[in-house]
Amino acid sequence: MTQKNCNYFIHLKATAPQMATTGYLKLIGFLTAIITLSITDALQSDQNSKEASDFPFTSDGRIYPWNKMRLPKTVVPVQYDLVIQPNLTTLNFSASVRIEVFIESDTNSIILHSKNLEIIKATVIPVKNNGTTGLESDLEILEYPRFEQLALQADVPLSSGNMYLINIDYIANLSESFHGFYKSTFKKQDGEISVLASTQFEPTAARMAFPCFDEPAFKANFSIKIQRESRHIAVSNMPIINSVKLANGLIEDQFDVTVKMSTYLVAFIVADFKWVSKETKHGVKISVYSVPDKINQTSFALEAAVRLLDFYEDYFNISYPLPKQDLAAIPDFQAGAMENWGLTTYRESALLYNPVTSSASDKLGVTLIIAHELAHQWFGNLVTMEWWNDLWLNEGFAKFMEIISVNITHPELQVREFFLGKCFSAMEVDSFNSSHPVSTPVENPAQIQEMFDDVSYEKGACILNMLMDYLTEDVFKTGIIQYLRRHSYGSAKNEDLWNSLTNTCPSDDTHRSRLNEQQFCLGKSELPPGSQWFMKDVLDVKEMMNTWTLQKGFPLVTVTVKGREVLLQQELYQKGSNSKDENSESTSYLWQIPLTYITSHSKTVQRHLMRTKNDVITLLEEVNWIKFNVDMNGYYIVHYENDGWDALIKLLRENHTVLSSNDRASLINNAFQLVSIEKLPLDKALNLTLYLKNEISTMPVFQGMNELVPIYKLMEKREMVEVENQMKAYIVNLFKNLIDQQSWSDDGSVSEQLLRSSLLLFACLRKYQPCVDKAEEYFRKWMDSNGTLSLPSDVTLAIFAVGARTSEGWDFLFEKYRHSLFTSEKSKIRLALTISNNTEKLQWLMDQSLQGDIVKTQDLPSIIISVSKNPTGYHLAWEFLKKNWDKLIEKFELGSPSIAYTVTGITSQYSTRLHLEEVQGFFESLKDKGSQLRCVQQAIETIEENIRWMDKNFIKIVTWLENLKSLD
């Protein structure tokens, strides 16, 4: 996952005349910009506040003048001038911010955000129409921590239509978490611990670094000055325009004023970092920053960033508006990365790459994350969602553009092949009642944090891919460029995107657009055969896409073939006890589904827009088989009634390459999803997997393993040893030929390398002897060389996993982990350490990560989850979560993706009523410290589904495996 950051601008001792002149010159332009904040909304919210009588009280008994989580729109920021002085020895900072504001309607109160800041003084200065300033007066300070708000009360009303300067002096501690302005550390080669300070503001943590209007629609300009020691450097969103030595010996770096942007995109770092730089063909300076000892691992990221930024400028035909783009590897970082404008920040493992120790998977991951963050410079930074309910406009687009960009800039990575995996991941979450629409109302910080999930990211990307496939790439591209141009430096909502994709015709419409009939780029007579399907109805992009973004879940399309007629029916696909309730809300769901299909008689992709519950397609001739959702470009699954599945299973057995690898993977996925809702018998889904003996393509193999492995993982936690071992043996035997063909090398395409890495790890973990023998041989040689022997990077994890099984091997690996400078190597060692059968070592590893000295706390969620997948350690992981819940939510934040990932990851393989009761009981006891989280409901629904699945299918598995044995 890759998430985000913010920046602040403070002017410690800016003079009033300077700010007054700035405000006067900007007034006309800013009045236009204010429209995006909606005067109507401002007046309405002000009216609502007047009508409310239940205003809260501050901690000292005073009435707080605002009673809503969202800020009023009576006061709008224009520019922040921030001066900040971090002390990396005492781990605190002092600062002042001057905020130039425009008053929308008369008010005595300035309501803004502040969290964990000690406000020392606040004053206001009126700015006259001629640019001069009036007298400075004190503001009364009221704080309301529950809303993370600060109210500054003026004695005299601030007048509508005027500009004012708000000055605030404050101090605070550097955050000990991963958000706000926080502390990070790294160990130098001489053993010295170096402290740095970095920021992570998205979604609601800019308020932890400076008082601000911390909502995305309150865009402003930022001017930042940072006062630092000479042994450090400071970087921020913009380049340094001046550095001066202060009387106290510190150096003050003044950064250029930013473009207009949201608070969550502000960023700054004070650290002992090194950097490398290169210029793009468009003249943008790209720099990659890291700790000094790892600067030699930045070359790949630098080259990738240059190519990707050039690609985006050319693709969008919109210039990157800043003179530089920095990428910084932060030693302690919660998310994958953050798109701060001009200063993207990354977890070290997401940015650093070493050709010797990094695998093909590492290269793919680094490239995609950089592509994601740079896509955000347009989607998210240039055009920002108006509120967090439409987070997907940022994240779905960035996730989607990863694939578009890397497919062109790095074709050797074959990223298109892996895209459907994102859709399968999204559907897994989206199949439960606890899911949410892509665009869904949120208010408080925990709810906002919960939006950073697979629905916003992966589902968002998948429905965009479906829309592009429907409209054609040229029309889609023209529409999104129009969207970016219309809303540059402003905010947007769902409907703004759809409006931009309507009335859209590319200059060269060679692919024939499929838009509203009155707006077709070509007449009906010019459309090729097979395209007339979309002409039967007028297409409204907004109407169609609202069915995908304003309701949760996804459709199941049931296909019944009767001669030349194909009968179609759509319904909500949903797991759970209520999924078959005819009177449930699920019956009201309806999508506009852009269906695609091929048949035994034609590989030409046919299309049909399904807009009703039931529909019919008439084929030109009868067919032996029909396959819908070609290449899984649509976000829906398909059930084939009567002998439809039998025909497809027969096809896979006899000539599976007739279908694309994506089609084969989607059939495997769909079959097992249908088992979960009792639309397809388990034995039929298992029979389908028999063809995998002949499969060599990566995605179908991956999907086969993704469906089969969880079956025996459920049994591991029920102590069903005999059947569990039979299931493991079936899977190993299924892929045995393919496993035996794998070389212990780094040869082949990226897809082949990823397949090799996964297969050999699986085989070694399942104790397939030829694999274990080879891994043990490599590990002995590696230990004998004291870890200096160069191992094939793609099989290193399998080697380490086997080596970690012995106490001696585990200790040796941990010692190497302590001293390794290579994040890719450390990641592989860390995962291998969690596979141990020694419960004391597993417990110690989790404790060490919580402590954070040797094993970084940022890696704790992945360690806990890996331990939970270990049959020896799953109970340890659950007990650890319960014991340390308060510490976890303090470090990672309530509602954060890290907490959600940990909760659902630990419990995903539970399948007993005892486990269900224990999980329910624990989270209910937390009350407002966790019981309300969506991830808790997801965990409970998953356990309930696992119980149902095992109750209905365990005997069927036993029978099927016995029958299979009798056939051998």
Buried (B, 14 or more C-beta within 10 A) or exposed (E): BBBBBBBBBBBBEBEBEEBBBBBBEBBEEBEEBBEBBBEEEBBEBBEEBEEEEEEEEBEEEBEBBBBBBBBBBBBBBBBBBBBBBBBBEEBBBBBBBBBBBBBBBEBBBBBBBBBBBEBEEBBBBBBEEEBEBBEEEEBEBBBBEEBBBBBBBBEEEBEEEBBBBBBBBBBBBBBEBBBBBBBBBBBEEEEEEBBBBBBBBBBBBBBBBBBBBBBBBBBBBBBBBBBBBEEBBBBBBBBBEEEEEEEEEBBBBBBBBBBBBBBBBBBBBBBBBBBBEBEBEEEBBBBBBBBEEBBEBBBBBBBBBBBBBBBBBEBBEBEBBBEBBBBBBBBBBBBBBBBBBBBBBBBBBBBBBBEEBBBBBBBBBBBBBBBBBBBBBBBBBBBBBBBBBBBBBBBBBBBBBBBBBBBBBBEEBBBBBBBBBBBBBBBBBBBBBBBBBBBBEBEBBBBBBBBBBBBBBBBBBBBBBBBBBBBBEBBBBBBBBBBBBBBBBBBBBBBBBBBBBBEBBBEEBEBBBBBBEEEBBBEEEEBEEEBEBBBEEEBBBBBBBBBBBEBBBBBBBBBBBEEEEBBBBBBBBBBBEEBEEEEBEBEEBBBBBBBBBBBBBBEEEBBBBBBEEEBEBEBEEEBEBBBBBBBBBBBBBBBBBEEBBEBBBBBBBEEBEBBBBBBBBBBBBBBBBBBBBEBBBBBBBBBBBBBBEEBBBBBBBBBBBBBBBBBBBBBBBBEBEEBBEBBBBBBBBBBBEBBEEBEBEBEBBBBBBBBBBBBBBBBBBBEBEEBBEBBBEBBEEBBEEEBEEEBBBBBBBBBBBBBBBBEEBBEBBBEBBEEBBBBBBBBBBBBBBBBBBBBEBBBBBBEBBBEBEEBBBBBBBBBBBBBBBBBBBBEBBBEBBBEBBEEBBEBBBBBBBBBBBBBBBBBBBBBBEEBBEBBBEBBEEBEEEBBBBBBBBBBBBBBBBBBBBBEEBBEBBBEBBEEBEEEE
